[in-house]
Amino acid sequence: MIIILLLGILAVSALWEICYKHRWSKEITVKLWFETDAVYAGQQTRLYEVIENRKAMPVPVLEVGFHTRKELVFVDVDNTNVSDYCYKRDVFSVLGRQKITRELPVRCTKRGKYIASDADIMTHTLLFRRRYSKGIGTEAVLYVYPKMTQVSEIMTVCESMLGTLQCAKRLYEDPFAFRSIRDYTMDDPMKSINWKASARTGALMVNTFDSVRSQKAMIFLDVEDRGILRYEDLVEESIALAATLMRRLLRQHIEVGFVYNGDSRQVFLPENNKRNLIIFERMLAEYDKEQDTESFARLLQRLFADDFAKKPLSPDTLCLFITKNLNEPLFEQIRASAGEHQTLIVAPVYRGEKAAWSSAAVKSRENIQILVKEVGRE
């Protein structure tokens, strides 16, 4: 009797394993997605992991794994292995027709385009005698934009050079530049009446506004980092400065253009289009320091001899150069390229170190100002 019982158990176990082998991965889906499609470096977001078993058969042990770049740090470090990539693997017990959703908080330490992909599922038989695995196609994409850095001093110099002081000359009224309230005249439109002030004084009063000039800025970013010694911190600070200045200038309704010597050869002329900011930030997020870069001096030569020869920058455009590679030859190239334009050169250097380009030949003069931005070593 016992032998018959054992044979029955073995037969059922064998049938289960045959059925399990062919059915365990059927109708199992794994989906990954981020809470938002973009954040700034230093911020946190969430990665959602959804495992769904749409069949009646349970999967007692289901391991789910995926990987992404190691700069995306999981707050919960359990079941996480970090080497060249960050590998995340969790174990679930999934019942029939069950859906499991997990929220994984992640900290975005560096800019970049992050893809959580190549999910794989793995299971064992009841007695753990055999193991089965399968890859599942899923992909979650997150853009980590360059960090927001301190640019107050740079903005002060930019505003001074741009001449963004309000002017009384009526080029056109800026509805955001409120000046004063005065008595109503027959020439004033109804929309300019300040009804609250009119109620207080008992007479019609109208708002008046200052006029402002349309201002433009062209940002030239240098990400070149060649040589035996690499200065990644200075390159990253240069990128963060460019991105932060774009945001600040566009917020002040200043037309902003952008070009850099990375892999993209696109040139964006000054334009007051906030949708361009997304393009700029994604371009900088996707830039890989391992990619080839064009010499900054060669880029300037090509731009001013070709692109800006066909579509010249307007005389009132501020040329803003951000480079860690400033030296006398590059300074002369910037000076020759910018010509009569108001020019600001921002040069990131390590805190406490003397700039390598410090010399009598490289200094602020005429329409050119040089601003040093100190950066701490990480």
Buried (B, 14 or more C-beta within 10 A) or exposed (E): EEEEEEEEEEEEBEEEBEEBEEEBBEEBBBBBBBBEEBBBBEBEBBBBBBBBBEBEBBBBBBBBBBBBBBBBBBEEEEBBEEEEEBBBBBEBEBBEEBEBEBEBEBBBBBBBBBBBBBBBBBBBBEEEEEEBEEEBEBEBBBBBBBBBBEBEEBBEBBBEBBEBEEEEEEEEBBEEEEBEBBEBEEEBEEEBBBEEBBEEEEEBBBBBBBBBBBBBBBBBBBBBBEEEEEBEBBBBBBBBBBBBBBBBBBEBBBBBBBBBBBBEEEBBBBBBEEEBBEEBBBBBBBBEEEEEBBBBBEBBBBBBEEBBEEEEBEEBBBBBBBBBBBBEEBBEBBBEBBEEBBBBBBBBBBEEEEBEBEEEEBEEEEBBBBBBBEBEEE
